[in-house]
Structure formats: C-alpha cells, structure tokens
Amino acid sequence: MNTQEELYPKVNCLALTVRKEHRLMVINKVTRKTFSISWKSILYAFLLTVVNIFV
C-alpha cells in the first residue's frame, strides 16, 4: 500500500518561486509592449490627422 508521501511528493519551493518570477516577468514585458504600441498608435493617428488637415 502506498503512503501519502509516495502519492503526493513534496512540492519544490524553488520551482514554484522560479515559476512565479517567470510569470511576473512575462506580465511585465506584455504590459510594456502594450504601452509602447498604444502610445505609438496614438501618435501616428494624431500625425495622420494633422497631415489630412493640410492636404
């Protein structure tokens, strides 16, 4: 008969920490990229509007 430790091995705390840090890093990169694309899109829309006024 299997003991509970054999059925459910101990969770590696370091692995959980690394996974958490990786997720935070991915979220940070996505947030920065989204902000970068957003402000560039707003800038280009403004510039196109200004150009269309004078054309």
C-alpha positions in Angstrom: 0.0 0.0 0.0 1.3 3.5 -0.9 1.9 6.1 1.7 0.6 9.6 1.2 4.2 10.9 0.6 4.6 8.5 -2.3 1.3 9.5 -3.8 1.9 13.3 -3.3 5.6 14.1 -3.5 6.8 17.3 -1.7 6.5 20.4 -3.9 9.7 22.0 -4.7 9.5 25.5 -3.3 12.3 26.8 -5.6 10.5 25.6 -8.7 7.3 27.5 -7.5 9.4 30.7 -6.9 11.0 30.4 -10.3 7.6 29.9 -12.0 6.2 32.9 -10.1 9.1 35.1 -11.2 8.8 33.9 -14.8 5.1 34.8 -14.8 5.8 38.2 -13.4 8.5 38.8 -16.0 6.1 37.8 -18.8 3.4 40.1 -17.4 5.8 43.0 -17.1 7.0 42.5 -20.7 3.5 42.3 -22.1 2.5 45.5 -20.2 5.5 47.4 -21.5 4.9 46.2 -25.1 1.2 47.1 -24.9 2.0 50.6 -23.6 4.6 51.1 -26.3 2.3 50.0 -29.1 -0.5 52.1 -27.7 1.3 55.4 -27.5 2.9 54.9 -30.9 -0.6 54.2 -32.4 -2.0 57.4 -30.8 1.0 59.4 -32.1 0.6 58.1 -35.6 -3.2 58.7 -35.6 -2.6 62.3 -34.4 0.1 62.9 -37.1 -2.2 61.5 -39.8 -5.0 63.7 -38.7 -2.7 66.8 -38.9 -1.5 65.8 -42.3 -5.0 65.3 -43.5 -6.0 68.7 -42.4 -3.3 70.3 -44.6 -3.8 68.1 -47.6 
